[in-house]
Amino acid sequence: TRVTDTESLRTSILNYKWENGRRYHAYNDGAYWGPNDERQQEAEDLMHEMYRIILDGNLYAAPLGENPQRVLDVGCGTGIWAIEFADEHPSADVLGVDLSPIQPGFVPPNCKFEVDDINQEWTFPDNSFDYVHIRAMTGCIPDWVELHKKAFKALKPGGWVEHVELWGITKSDDGSLKDNSPLKKWVEVFEKIGTLTGKGFFYGHKAADFQREAGFENLVERRLKMPLGPWPKDKRLKTWGAWNRQFLLQALEGFSIRGLTELLGWTYDDAQMFLVEMRNELLNPAVHSYGEVTIIYSQKPEATA
């Protein structure tokens, strides 16, 4: 019966997998490399607050106007962005999609969540959304142009897509980040992991092209230096760096442990030792390292032939 089918589907989705003391999604097991347990959910919520600070307290940068009606949040995670958007826009219907049903049950009436894999075929009607929001999906997408083409198809003419991402490549302008730095090794490690999974991590330099190639126009791109730690003198950058470091310290094990052990074959102890070195580097005030955040939005043409 339909009820039984739904119940068995619910059971399979909630039958989470545990590895190395961390919990992972069950739906399309392995499609996402990070855990979905409370430790990682706390990290996601820290990241959300960090992005709000970068966006001057806002949830988005695109010029959506007063009343966006239908909004899609791709890879919604804990649901915090979708819930806050729904609260701030009571006339909008907000849909969040993720592999894990970890979102709270108590949400605004104009917000709902679905379990789905956004790398599979989208089932939304064409021309149905005013805004598609994509954030923090690095390492999750095999084909970024294809993802934006799906967004293009799902958006109404004149609708907006926005992609916000913290890319993991770290740099320093004063030579304080050494070539043998754990942060540099982390990038090398994740380049290998991205090659193995077919879902790369470091595309900040061409992220705008994903939207252009999908057919969007009126593109705006902001590229921001994102300090790893509160080392800058500039008060605003110091705040960003403090939040970024707190987020990374909370998220680091979850981001790394499955890839290091399962994909690269490291022992659990070796992986943990490497993460200790990473944390020490993040906490070292003499290392003036930074990553890059891109905020990119563009519009589906008003009239498509």
C-alpha angles and dihedrals in degrees: 000000000000092000092052091048091051092047093050091047090051090050092050092048092049094043091101122194122235124208129166090351093304128111123230136190119270100202108094088353112225096019088113123037100206129084124250099209125123094268091058093042088056089052091051091052090050088052090050091055089047091055091048089055091049089050091051093254095314130122095220143010102213117106097248098162125223103306120031104180108195122028131181122201109199115211092001097184111187090002094239095130094047092047093050092045090051090050092051094044107041092173093057126089107220123197121190120196126195143147091243126059092216097127119116120265094225105073137144113284090245094057128078138166134217132192109233143131108246090202089067124075112300115237098197117117115260117260093016108121132068094199137018116197120200120180139161097002099134111140091019103082125074094190119021094185090053090050090053091047088057089050090048091053093047094048124088115241105279092025123134135234121199128190121190118182141166106213115209102223107116128207140169128207096207102049093252091125102075126210091246092049118135087232090058090046089051089058091050090048093051092047086059092046091049090051091051095048096038089234111106127207108205114063102123093119092061103026092113091057090063090067095041092051091050090058103260122143139191088051121186121190128189119187115192133186107237112201120219098223136359095286100120118097091218107096095220094049090044089057092047090050093049091053093044093052092047090050093048094047089052095043103036101093093044092049093049117027101077094045094047096048106028101034104028097032098234118156116251090246093051090049092051092048090053090050090052088055089049093051092048090053092048089052095047108105091199091067109083099191130156141180130204132258119199122199109188128170134169142165137248107236114263093237120029118192 
